[in-house]
Amino acid sequence: MEDAFERLFETYHQSLFQFIFYMVRHRETAEELVQEVYIKVLQSFENFEGKSSEKTWIYSVARHVTIDYIRKQNRKKRKWFGLVGSIDEIDIRDDAPLPEEIVTKRDEIRQIYKGLQKCTVDQQQVIVLRYIEALSIYETAEILGWSESKVKTTQHRAIKSLKDILQQPRLPEVKEGQL
């Protein structure tokens, strides 16, 4: 059991972290969620029947853990907004740069990631799994619990949305104090 767990950890840790990071956009949160994924994997490894590959199974666990976290955060935000007032009155932004932005500083990559944030969660998941994690349509469908045609349709719509977003004219960024 310990050998199998170590093998799973060595094989999938980095790609699971990236998958979760792209969903939550916060390093520490992603690290915590990866730990939660491995706890769930360890608890349920003996029940893994092999109906899918280990890869699709572990990504599916990661997807569910991440979605549960996002839902919990959304409930907290709604409760907090209800106490404070209208959402329109509050400016919420996550201005933390993505790791690729820090390293590459390439405008195209930065714009793609910004555009990806404007896509739906389903579209983000498909883009991350298909293009960043380089999974097949079949593997993506297995992980998400969808049909292959739904993955293809969501992928098509995600690419179209990203193209539309990226073709919009960009306003120059205004830094604080420049107004």
N, C-alpha and C positions, 0 to 999 in steps of 0.2 A: 504494500500500500504506500509506504513512504517513498519507495523508488518511483512508483507511478506518479505520485504527487510531484516529486522533484522534476521528473521528466516533463510533466504538464507545465510546471512553473517555468522551467528553462525554455521550453518551446514557445509558449504563448504569452509570457509576461509582458514583453515590450509591445507587441501588437495589441494586446488587450488594453494596456495603458493608453496607447494612442487612440484607439477606438473610443474609449470612455472620455478621454481628454477632449476630443473633438465634439463630444456631446455636451459636456458640462463646462468646458473652457476655463477650468481652474485646476492647477496642478495638484494641490493638496487634496482637493475633493476627489480627483481622479485616482490618486494613490490610495485613499481610503476605500473607494469603491472597488478597486482591484483587489484589495485585501478581503473585502466582503465577498467578492466573487469566489476567491479561492477558499474561503470558509465554507460557502455553500457547495462548492465542488467537492471539497473534502468530506462534507457531511453526506453528500448524495452519490459519491463515486461508486459505491457498491451497488446502487440501484441503476446505474447507467447500463442500459440494455444493448447498446451498440446499434440501435436502429438508424442512427446517423453517425457521422464521423465525430471523433473527439473534438475536432476543431469547431464544427457547427454546434455541437452541444455546449462547449465552453463559451462560445460567442453568444449563444442564446441565453445562457445564464447571465452573462455580462450585460446583455441588452435589457433583460428584465430587471436586474439590480439597478441599472442606470435609469430606466424609465420610472421605477418606483421612487428613486431619489428625486427625479425631476418633478414628479407629481406631488411628492411631499413638500418640496420647495414652493411649488405653485400654490398649494393650499395655504402654506404659511404666508406667502405674499398677499393672497386674497384676504386672509384674516387681518393682516397688518394694514392693508389698504383700507379695509372697512373701518378700522379704528382711526386712521389718519385723515382720510378724505378721498377725493376723486383721484383716479390714476392720472388724469390729465394734469394735475397739480404737481406731480412728482416726476423728477427726471432721473430715470434709472438707466445707467450705462455701465457696461463692463469694458473699460478702456484698456485692459491688460493685453499686451501684445501676445500673439501666438509665437511659439518657439521659432517657426520658420521665418517670421517677420524679423525677429531679432538677428538671426543668422544671415539671412539673405538680403533683407531690405529691398527686395525686388517689388516694384509697384504691382506687377501683374499678379503675383502670388497673394499679396496683401488684399488686392481687390477681389480675387476669387474667394478668399476666406471671409471677407466682409459680405460678399454676395451670398455665400453659403449660409451665413447667419440669418439671412432674410428668407430662406427657404423653410418649408415645413419640416418638422422633426422627422417624418417619414422620408422626405427627400434627402435630408442631411444624412440619415442612416444609410440610405442606399448609396449615395455618393461616397461616403467614407468607406463603406465595405467594398464597393466595386472598384473605386479608383485609388484610394489611399492604401487600403489593405489588399487590393488586387485579388479579391475573391471572385469566383465564378457566379453566374446568375443562379445556378443551382444551390451553391453554398450560401449565397445571400438569402435566397428563399427559405432555406432550411433554418438559418439563424433567426430570421424575422418571423418565421411561421406563416409565410405567405406562399401563394402560387408563383411559379416562375413568370407567368404573364403579368401578375401584379408588380413584380420587381421590375420587369421591362417597362411597363407603363409608368411607374413611379420614376424610374431612371430617365425615361424620355422627358417627362414633365419637369424633373429636376434640372436637366440640362437646358431645356427651353427657358425655365425660370432664371437660371444663372446667366444665360445669354442675354435675356431681357434686362436683367439687373445690371450686367456689365456694360450694356450699350447705353444706359442712361448717362447723361452728362454729369460729370463729377464736379462738385463745387470744391474750390480750394479749402483745405483745412484751416480753420481759424484757431489759433492757440489762445489760451486764456491771457487776458491783458492786452490783446491786440485790438479790441473793439473800441 
